[in-house]
Amino acid sequence: MKNIGEAPQEELATGERSTRNRVARSILDHGPSTAQDLANRLGLTQAAVRRHLDALVADEVVAPREQRVYGARTRGRPAKVFALTDCGRDAFEQSYDKLAVDALHWIEQSAGGGAAGDEAVAAFARARIEAQAGAYRDAIEAVQPEERTQALAKALSADGYAATARSAPLPQRGEQLCQHHCPVAHAAERYPQLCEAETEFFSRLLGTHVQRLATIAHGDGVCTTFIPHGAPPQTTHQQASASTAGRNPA
């Protein structure tokens, strides 16, 4: 990875560059974060974190935004969080984005474009997910039902998605699967079938309805999928229709 916020040697000491990279990497791994969150994770003072954040904002690596609140809002103004910009994500390794977009475009056009082209891309996206499914199924089957979301997050992290699982905010009853990095974010921005196939796969894998709340490809700081507790398994038709319900509500 190239150094983020890099400046001439006389302007920025090696230690400063390293810490600045750590701040950006922490946002990548954990999603949009407040200065306090970053200070706690990195063992720095808030003043030091804010200095690095100011530099990263100036370099257009991160951008401040109002913290998104799911569920009931508390009193007071939402905290300001800092999220990676497209430029910031590009500083980290991407999985041959241009090649992926070019390949998907070729598939779309070879099928004749239009609805047929869209379906061809969707079929490819589903086949791609299934080709990778073995490790995810093994991870899920090795744990108890209540541990499956955590197991899926670990398996996704092993594939570069920097995923975490946490309890969903009340009054929702369930968990949120958060993917803080997407190796194919730019391709998914052009071809949302990649996100839709992934969401359908999560539904089949976990045997329940899931709802995609936000995606990096649509400008959110993190891909967030809601997985309810105690929901009965869904039919294939219900899973497919649920995959895009509520996606990117902003």
C-alpha positions as a Markdown table, in Angstrom:
| # | Residue | x | y | z |
|---|---|---|---|---|
| 1 | Met | 0.0 | 0.0 | 0.0 |
| 2 | Lys | 1.3 | 3.4 | -0.8 |
| 3 | Asn | 1.7 | 5.9 | 2.1 |
| 4 | Ile | -1.4 | 7.9 | 2.7 |
| 5 | Gly | -1.1 | 11.6 | 3.1 |
| 6 | Glu | 2.5 | 11.4 | 2.0 |
| 7 | Ala | 4.5 | 14.6 | 2.0 |
| 8 | Pro | 8.2 | 15.5 | 1.4 |
| 9 | Gln | 10.6 | 14.1 | 4.0 |
| 10 | Glu | 11.2 | 17.6 | 5.5 |
| 11 | Glu | 7.5 | 18.2 | 6.0 |
| 12 | Leu | 6.4 | 14.8 | 7.4 |
| 13 | Ala | 8.5 | 12.5 | 9.6 |
| 14 | Thr | 8.4 | 8.8 | 9.0 |
| 15 | Gly | 6.6 | 8.3 | 12.4 |
| 16 | Glu | 3.9 | 10.8 | 11.4 |
| 17 | Arg | 3.3 | 9.0 | 8.1 |
| 18 | Ser | 3.1 | 5.7 | 9.8 |
| 19 | Thr | 0.6 | 7.0 | 12.4 |
| 20 | Arg | -1.5 | 8.7 | 9.6 |
| 21 | Asn | -1.6 | 5.4 | 7.7 |
| 22 | Arg | -2.7 | 3.6 | 11.0 |
| 23 | Val | -5.6 | 6.1 | 11.3 |
| 24 | Ala | -6.7 | 5.5 | 7.7 |
| 25 | Arg | -6.3 | 1.7 | 8.1 |
| 26 | Ser | -8.4 | 1.8 | 11.3 |
| 27 | Ile | -11.2 | 3.5 | 9.4 |
| 28 | Leu | -10.9 | 0.9 | 6.7 |
| 29 | Asp | -11.1 | -2.0 | 9.1 |
| 30 | His | -13.8 | -0.6 | 11.4 |
| 31 | Gly | -15.9 | 1.7 | 9.2 |
| 32 | Pro | -16.8 | 5.3 | 9.8 |
| 33 | Ser | -15.3 | 6.3 | 13.1 |
| 34 | Thr | -15.3 | 9.3 | 15.5 |
| 35 | Ala | -12.1 | 10.8 | 16.7 |
| 36 | Gln | -12.8 | 9.3 | 20.1 |
| 37 | Asp | -13.2 | 5.8 | 18.5 |
| 38 | Leu | -9.9 | 6.2 | 16.8 |
| 39 | Ala | -8.1 | 7.5 | 19.8 |
| 40 | Asn | -9.3 | 4.5 | 21.9 |
| 41 | Arg | -8.3 | 1.9 | 19.2 |
| 42 | Leu | -4.9 | 3.4 | 18.4 |
| 43 | Gly | -3.9 | 4.5 | 21.9 |
| 44 | Leu | -3.6 | 8.1 | 20.9 |
| 45 | Thr | -4.9 | 11.4 | 22.3 |
| 46 | Gln | -7.9 | 12.9 | 20.6 |
| 47 | Ala | -5.8 | 16.0 | 19.8 |
| 48 | Ala | -3.3 | 13.8 | 17.9 |
| 49 | Val | -6.0 | 11.9 | 16.1 |
| 50 | Arg | -7.7 | 15.2 | 15.0 |
| 51 | Arg | -4.4 | 16.5 | 13.7 |
| 52 | His | -4.1 | 13.5 | 11.5 |
| 53 | Leu | -7.7 | 13.6 | 10.5 |
| 54 | Asp | -7.4 | 17.2 | 9.4 |
| 55 | Ala | -4.4 | 16.2 | 7.2 |
| 56 | Leu | -6.3 | 13.2 | 5.7 |
| 57 | Val | -9.4 | 15.4 | 5.0 |
| 58 | Ala | -7.1 | 18.0 | 3.3 |
| 59 | Asp | -5.7 | 15.2 | 1.1 |
| 60 | Glu | -9.3 | 14.0 | 0.4 |
| 61 | Val | -8.5 | 10.6 | 1.9 |
| 62 | Val | -11.3 | 10.8 | 4.5 |
| 63 | Ala | -14.4 | 13.0 | 4.7 |
| 64 | Pro | -16.4 | 14.0 | 7.8 |
| 65 | Arg | -20.1 | 13.1 | 7.8 |
| 66 | Glu | -23.0 | 12.9 | 10.3 |
| 67 | Gln | -23.1 | 9.5 | 12.0 |
| 68 | Arg | -26.0 | 7.4 | 10.6 |
| 69 | Val | -28.3 | 6.1 | 13.3 |
| 70 | Tyr | -30.3 | 3.0 | 12.8 |
| 71 | Gly | -33.4 | 2.5 | 15.0 |
| 72 | Ala | -34.6 | 5.0 | 17.6 |
| 73 | Arg | -32.6 | 8.2 | 17.8 |
| 74 | Thr | -31.2 | 9.5 | 21.1 |
| 75 | Arg | -31.3 | 13.1 | 22.1 |
| 76 | Gly | -28.7 | 15.5 | 20.9 |
| 77 | Arg | -26.8 | 15.9 | 17.7 |
| 78 | Pro | -25.3 | 12.8 | 16.1 |
| 79 | Ala | -21.5 | 12.6 | 16.5 |
| 80 | Lys | -19.3 | 13.5 | 13.5 |
| 81 | Val | -17.6 | 10.4 | 12.0 |
| 82 | Phe | -14.9 | 10.2 | 9.4 |
| 83 | Ala | -15.2 | 7.8 | 6.5 |
| 84 | Leu | -12.8 | 6.9 | 3.7 |
| 85 | Thr | -13.4 | 8.6 | 0.3 |
| 86 | Asp | -13.0 | 6.7 | -3.0 |
| 87 | Cys | -9.5 | 8.3 | -3.1 |
| 88 | Gly | -8.8 | 6.8 | 0.3 |
| 89 | Arg | -10.0 | 3.4 | -0.7 |
| 90 | Asp | -7.8 | 3.5 | -3.8 |
| 91 | Ala | -4.8 | 3.9 | -1.6 |
| 92 | Phe | -5.4 | 0.4 | -0.4 |
| 93 | Glu | -5.1 | -2.6 | -2.7 |
| 94 | Gln | -8.0 | -3.1 | -5.0 |
| 95 | Ser | -8.7 | -6.4 | -6.8 |
| 96 | Tyr | -8.1 | -5.3 | -10.4 |
| 97 | Asp | -11.1 | -3.1 | -10.5 |
| 98 | Lys | -10.7 | -2.0 | -14.1 |
| 99 | Leu | -10.2 | -5.5 | -15.3 |
| 100 | Ala | -13.3 | -6.6 | -13.5 |
| 101 | Val | -15.4 | -3.8 | -14.9 |
| 102 | Asp | -14.1 | -4.5 | -18.4 |
| 103 | Ala | -14.9 | -8.2 | -18.1 |
| 104 | Leu | -18.4 | -7.6 | -16.8 |
| 105 | His | -19.0 | -5.1 | -19.6 |
| 106 | Trp | -17.9 | -7.8 | -22.1 |
| 107 | Ile | -20.4 | -10.3 | -20.6 |
| 108 | Glu | -23.2 | -7.7 | -20.7 |
| 109 | Gln | -22.6 | -6.8 | -24.3 |
| 110 | Ser | -22.0 | -10.4 | -25.5 |
| 111 | Ala | -25.5 | -11.2 | -24.1 |
| 112 | Gly | -27.0 | -8.4 | -26.2 |
| 113 | Gly | -27.2 | -5.7 | -23.6 |
| 114 | Gly | -30.4 | -4.5 | -22.0 |
| 115 | Ala | -32.3 | -6.9 | -19.8 |
| 116 | Ala | -30.5 | -9.9 | -21.3 |
| 117 | Gly | -27.2 | -8.3 | -20.5 |
| 118 | Asp | -28.3 | -7.5 | -17.0 |
| 119 | Glu | -29.3 | -11.1 | -16.4 |
| 120 | Ala | -26.0 | -12.4 | -17.9 |
| 121 | Val | -24.1 | -10.3 | -15.4 |
| 122 | Ala | -26.4 | -11.5 | -12.6 |
| 123 | Ala | -25.8 | -15.1 | -13.6 |
| 124 | Phe | -22.0 | -14.5 | -13.5 |
| 125 | Ala | -22.3 | -12.9 | -10.1 |
| 126 | Arg | -24.2 | -15.9 | -8.7 |
| 127 | Ala | -21.8 | -18.3 | -10.2 |
| 128 | Arg | -18.8 | -16.4 | -8.7 |
| 129 | Ile | -20.4 | -16.5 | -5.2 |
| 130 | Glu | -21.1 | -20.2 | -5.5 |
| 131 | Ala | -17.5 | -20.9 | -6.6 |
| 132 | Gln | -16.3 | -19.3 | -3.3 |
| 133 | Ala | -19.1 | -20.8 | -1.1 |
| 134 | Gly | -17.2 | -23.8 | 0.3 |
| 135 | Ala | -15.2 | -22.0 | 2.9 |
| 136 | Tyr | -18.2 | -20.0 | 4.0 |
| 137 | Arg | -20.4 | -23.1 | 4.4 |
| 138 | Asp | -17.7 | -24.9 | 6.3 |
| 139 | Ala | -17.4 | -21.9 | 8.7 |
| 140 | Ile | -21.2 | -21.8 | 9.3 |
| 141 | Glu | -21.6 | -25.5 | 9.8 |
| 142 | Ala | -18.8 | -25.7 | 12.4 |
| 143 | Val | -20.6 | -23.5 | 14.9 |
| 144 | Gln | -23.9 | -23.2 | 16.8 |
| 145 | Pro | -26.7 | -21.2 | 15.1 |
| 146 | Glu | -26.3 | -18.2 | 17.4 |
| 147 | Glu | -22.6 | -18.0 | 16.4 |
| 148 | Arg | -23.1 | -18.2 | 12.6 |
| 149 | Thr | -23.0 | -14.4 | 11.9 |
| 150 | Gln | -19.7 | -14.1 | 13.8 |
| 151 | Ala | -18.3 | -17.1 | 11.9 |
| 152 | Leu | -19.4 | -15.6 | 8.6 |
| 153 | Ala | -17.7 | -12.3 | 9.5 |
| 154 | Lys | -14.5 | -14.1 | 10.2 |
| 155 | Ala | -14.6 | -16.0 | 6.9 |
| 156 | Leu | -15.3 | -12.8 | 5.0 |
| 157 | Ser | -12.4 | -11.1 | 6.8 |
| 158 | Ala | -10.1 | -13.9 | 5.6 |
| 159 | Asp | -11.1 | -12.9 | 2.0 |
| 160 | Gly | -10.3 | -9.2 | 2.6 |
| 161 | Tyr | -13.7 | -7.8 | 3.5 |
| 162 | Ala | -12.7 | -6.6 | 7.0 |
| 163 | Ala | -16.0 | -7.8 | 8.3 |
| 164 | Thr | -17.5 | -7.6 | 11.8 |
| 165 | Ala | -20.8 | -8.7 | 13.5 |
| 166 | Arg | -22.6 | -6.9 | 16.2 |
| 167 | Ser | -26.0 | -6.7 | 17.8 |
| 168 | Ala | -28.5 | -4.5 | 15.8 |
| 169 | Pro | -29.7 | -1.3 | 17.5 |
| 170 | Leu | -33.0 | -1.6 | 19.4 |
| 171 | Pro | -35.9 | -2.0 | 18.6 |
| 172 | Gln | -34.5 | -4.4 | 16.0 |
| 173 | Arg | -33.9 | -8.0 | 17.1 |
| 174 | Gly | -31.0 | -9.4 | 15.3 |
| 175 | Glu | -27.4 | -8.7 | 14.2 |
| 176 | Gln | -25.7 | -6.5 | 11.7 |
| 177 | Leu | -23.0 | -7.9 | 9.5 |
| 178 | Cys | -20.7 | -5.1 | 8.5 |
| 179 | Gln | -18.2 | -5.3 | 5.7 |
| 180 | His | -15.8 | -2.4 | 6.1 |
| 181 | His | -13.9 | -3.0 | 2.9 |
| 182 | Cys | -15.0 | -4.3 | -0.5 |
| 183 | Pro | -12.3 | -5.5 | -2.9 |
| 184 | Val | -14.6 | -5.0 | -5.8 |
| 185 | Ala | -16.3 | -1.8 | -4.7 |
| 186 | His | -15.8 | 0.1 | -8.0 |
| 187 | Ala | -17.1 | -2.8 | -10.1 |
| 188 | Ala | -20.1 | -3.1 | -7.8 |
| 189 | Glu | -20.9 | 0.6 | -8.2 |
| 190 | Arg | -21.3 | -0.1 | -12.0 |
| 191 | Tyr | -22.8 | -3.5 | -11.6 |
| 192 | Pro | -25.0 | -3.8 | -8.5 |
| 193 | Gln | -25.7 | -7.4 | -9.4 |
| 194 | Leu | -22.5 | -8.2 | -7.5 |
| 195 | Cys | -24.1 | -6.9 | -4.3 |
| 196 | Glu | -27.4 | -8.5 | -5.0 |
| 197 | Ala | -25.9 | -11.9 | -5.6 |
| 198 | Glu | -23.9 | -11.6 | -2.3 |
| 199 | Thr | -27.0 | -10.7 | -0.3 |
| 200 | Glu | -29.0 | -13.6 | -1.8 |
| 201 | Phe | -26.1 | -15.9 | -0.9 |
| 202 | Phe | -26.0 | -14.7 | 2.7 |
| 203 | Ser | -29.8 | -15.4 | 2.9 |
| 204 | Arg | -29.4 | -19.0 | 1.6 |
| 205 | Leu | -26.3 | -19.6 | 3.7 |
| 206 | Leu | -27.9 | -18.5 | 7.0 |
| 207 | Gly | -31.3 | -19.9 | 6.1 |
| 208 | Thr | -33.2 | -16.8 | 6.9 |
| 209 | His | -34.4 | -13.5 | 5.4 |
| 210 | Val | -31.7 | -10.8 | 5.4 |
| 211 | Gln | -31.9 | -7.2 | 4.5 |
| 212 | Arg | -29.1 | -5.1 | 3.0 |
| 213 | Leu | -29.2 | -1.7 | 4.7 |
| 214 | Ala | -26.2 | 0.0 | 3.1 |
| 215 | Thr | -23.4 | -0.6 | 0.6 |
| 216 | Ile | -20.0 | 0.9 | -0.1 |
| 217 | Ala | -20.8 | 0.8 | -3.8 |
| 218 | His | -23.7 | 3.2 | -3.2 |
| 219 | Gly | -21.6 | 5.7 | -1.3 |
| 220 | Asp | -22.1 | 4.4 | 2.3 |
| 221 | Gly | -19.1 | 4.0 | 4.6 |
| 222 | Val | -19.7 | 0.3 | 5.1 |
| 223 | Cys | -21.8 | -2.6 | 3.7 |
| 224 | Thr | -24.4 | -3.4 | 6.3 |
| 225 | Thr | -26.7 | -6.4 | 6.3 |
| 226 | Phe | -29.4 | -7.0 | 8.9 |
| 227 | Ile | -29.8 | -10.6 | 10.0 |
| 228 | Pro | -32.9 | -11.1 | 12.3 |
| 229 | His | -33.0 | -13.4 | 15.3 |
| 230 | Gly | -35.5 | -16.2 | 15.3 |
| 231 | Ala | -36.9 | -15.6 | 11.8 |
| 232 | Pro | -38.1 | -18.8 | 10.0 |
| 233 | Pro | -36.2 | -20.0 | 6.9 |
| 234 | Gln | -37.3 | -18.4 | 3.7 |
| 235 | Thr | -38.2 | -19.9 | 0.3 |
| 236 | Thr | -35.9 | -19.2 | -2.6 |
| 237 | His | -38.3 | -16.7 | -4.0 |
| 238 | Gln | -38.6 | -14.8 | -0.7 |
| 239 | Gln | -34.8 | -14.8 | -0.3 |
| 240 | Ala | -34.3 | -13.3 | -3.8 |
| 241 | Ser | -37.0 | -10.6 | -3.3 |
| 242 | Ala | -35.6 | -9.8 | 0.1 |
| 243 | Ser | -32.0 | -9.3 | -1.2 |
| 244 | Thr | -32.6 | -5.7 | -2.4 |
| 245 | Ala | -35.4 | -4.7 | 0.0 |
| 246 | Gly | -34.3 | -1.7 | 2.0 |
| 247 | Arg | -30.9 | -1.4 | 0.3 |
| 248 | Asn | -29.2 | 1.9 | 0.7 |
| 249 | Pro | -32.2 | 3.7 | 2.3 |
| 250 | Ala | -30.4 | 7.1 | 2.3 |
